[in-house]
Amino acid sequence: MAVNRVPVLKRCRSLDLNPVYLGIDKSSYRRSKRAGKKMSEYGLQLREKQKAKFIYGVLEKPFRNYYEKASKMKGMVGENLMVLLETRLDNVLFRAGLGRTRMETRQIVDHRNVLVNGKCVNIPSYLVKAGDVIEIKEKAKSSQRFKDIVEVTAGRAVTPWMESDLENLKVTILQMPTREMIDVPVDEMLIVELYSK
């Protein structure tokens, strides 16, 4: 499996992205103040795509597949793309507070600790639907790891399209998210422009 080994804060600085969107609280983080060349239109489009890929932890080929799937769906392609990325199982667990970062929730899913509607799912890219109930396996609920996670993420605001029960380590998807509910600093129209060239 391909792994991006560039330090996270260095990558955040190059993409002009606040690490808070990755679940990392870095009060010492300083934004880059680069003066100089104005970025080209292509450069801006590429940066937005890289930002979306970095936030959700998706590599190029799967990201292109999401774009192609989004273009076949009804509605605006950019909004569909963001909804597909947002409804990935690893992201849903991160949003619900069952992981400090998306990388951690991906590992939790990989280690077969997650049940979706009572069935074990170990695919981080699994797309959830409205009405799905996601919970941590009974065996893993008592582990110190989840106690630590809940302690850190208890104050995190949960998005309105899901209901999170941190006490029982359970999440219910109330509805599919709309673009207004997704607080990710990505201009998806630039990504659409890049791929439609």
C-alpha positions in Angstrom: 0.0 0.0 0.0 1.3 3.5 -0.9 2.0 5.7 2.1 2.7 9.4 2.1 5.6 10.0 4.4 5.8 13.8 4.2 5.4 15.3 7.7 1.8 16.3 8.3 2.5 19.9 9.5 4.9 20.5 6.6 2.2 19.3 4.2 -0.4 21.5 5.9 1.9 24.5 5.5 2.5 23.8 1.8 -1.3 23.5 1.2 -2.1 26.5 3.4 -4.3 24.2 5.5 -5.0 24.5 9.3 -4.2 21.1 11.0 -7.5 21.3 13.0 -9.3 19.9 9.9 -7.2 16.8 10.3 -8.0 16.5 14.0 -4.6 17.7 15.1 -4.5 20.5 17.7 -1.4 22.4 17.0 -1.4 25.8 18.7 2.2 26.3 17.7 1.3 26.0 14.0 2.2 29.0 11.9 0.7 29.6 8.5 3.2 30.2 5.7 3.5 33.8 4.6 4.9 33.2 1.1 5.4 36.3 -1.0 6.3 36.1 -4.6 4.8 34.5 -7.7 1.1 34.5 -8.2 -0.2 31.0 -8.6 -1.6 30.0 -12.0 -5.2 28.8 -12.5 -3.9 25.2 -12.9 -1.8 25.6 -9.7 -4.9 26.7 -7.7 -7.0 23.8 -9.1 -4.2 21.3 -8.3 -3.8 22.6 -4.8 -7.5 22.2 -4.1 -7.4 18.6 -5.3 -4.3 17.9 -3.2 -6.0 19.5 -0.2 -9.1 17.3 -0.5 -6.9 14.1 -1.0 -4.8 15.0 2.0 -7.7 15.8 4.3 -9.6 12.6 3.6 -6.4 10.4 3.2 -7.3 9.3 -0.4 -4.7 8.5 -3.0 -4.9 9.6 -6.7 -6.6 6.5 -8.3 -9.4 6.1 -5.7 -9.9 9.9 -5.8 -10.4 9.8 -9.5 -12.8 6.9 -9.1 -14.8 9.1 -6.6 -14.9 11.9 -9.2 -16.1 9.5 -11.9 -18.8 8.1 -9.6 -19.8 11.7 -8.6 -20.1 12.7 -12.3 -22.6 9.9 -12.9 -24.8 10.9 -9.9 -27.7 13.4 -10.1 -26.9 17.0 -9.1 -23.7 19.0 -9.0 -20.5 17.0 -9.5 -18.4 18.9 -7.0 -21.1 18.6 -4.2 -21.5 14.8 -5.0 -17.7 14.4 -4.7 -17.6 16.0 -1.3 -20.6 13.9 -0.1 -18.9 10.7 -1.3 -15.7 11.6 0.6 -17.6 12.6 3.7 -19.6 9.4 3.9 -16.5 7.1 3.9 -16.6 4.9 7.0 -13.2 6.2 8.4 -14.4 9.8 8.0 -17.8 9.1 9.7 -16.0 7.6 12.7 -13.7 10.6 12.9 -16.6 13.0 12.7 -18.5 11.1 15.4 -15.5 11.3 17.8 -14.5 7.6 17.7 -11.0 8.5 16.6 -8.7 11.5 17.1 -7.7 11.6 13.5 -8.8 10.0 10.2 -5.6 7.9 10.2 -6.5 6.5 13.6 -10.1 5.7 12.5 -8.8 4.0 9.4 -6.6 1.7 11.6 -9.6 1.0 13.9 -11.6 -0.2 10.8 -8.6 -2.2 9.4 -8.3 -4.0 12.7 -11.9 -5.3 12.4 -13.2 -3.3 15.4 -16.3 -1.8 13.6 -19.8 -3.2 13.0 -22.1 -1.6 10.4 -25.7 -2.7 11.0 -24.4 -5.6 13.0 -21.9 -6.9 10.4 -18.1 -6.5 10.7 -16.7 -4.1 8.1 -12.9 -3.7 7.7 -12.9 -1.4 4.6 -12.2 2.2 5.5 -13.6 3.4 2.2 -17.0 1.7 2.8 -19.7 4.3 2.0 -22.4 4.6 4.7 -26.1 5.3 3.9 -28.9 7.1 5.8 -30.2 4.8 8.5 -26.9 2.9 9.0 -25.9 2.2 12.6 -22.2 2.0 13.2 -20.7 0.7 16.5 -17.5 -0.5 18.0 -17.3 -4.3 18.6 -18.3 -5.3 22.2 -14.9 -6.9 22.8 -13.1 -3.6 21.9 -15.4 -1.3 23.8 -13.8 -1.9 27.2 -10.2 -1.3 25.9 -8.2 1.6 27.3 -7.7 2.9 23.7 -11.4 3.9 23.3 -11.5 5.4 26.8 -8.6 7.6 25.8 -10.2 8.5 22.5 -13.5 9.5 24.1 -11.7 11.6 26.7 -10.0 13.6 23.9 -12.9 13.9 21.5 -15.8 14.4 23.9 -15.9 18.1 23.3 -15.9 17.8 19.5 -19.0 19.1 17.8 -20.8 16.3 15.9 -22.2 17.2 12.5 -26.0 17.5 12.2 -26.4 14.6 9.8 -25.4 12.0 12.3 -26.1 11.1 16.0 -23.2 10.1 18.1 -23.4 8.1 21.4 -19.9 8.2 22.8 -21.0 6.4 26.0 -22.0 3.3 24.0 -19.5 4.0 21.1 -22.3 4.0 18.6 -23.2 6.3 15.6 -26.5 6.6 13.7 -26.6 8.2 10.3 -29.7 10.4 10.3 -29.4 11.6 6.7 -27.0 12.0 3.9 -24.9 15.2 4.3 -25.4 18.3 2.1 -22.4 20.5 1.1 -23.5 23.1 3.7 -23.0 20.5 6.5 -19.4 19.7 5.4 -17.0 22.1 7.0 -14.0 21.3 4.8 -12.0 24.3 3.3 -12.0 22.9 -0.2 -13.3 24.6 -3.3 -14.7 21.6 -5.1 -15.5 23.6 -8.3 -11.8 24.0 -8.9 -11.4 20.2 -8.7 -14.2 19.7 -11.2 -12.5 22.2 -13.5 -9.2 20.4 -13.2 -10.7 17.0 -14.1 -12.9 18.2 -16.9 -10.0 19.5 -18.9 
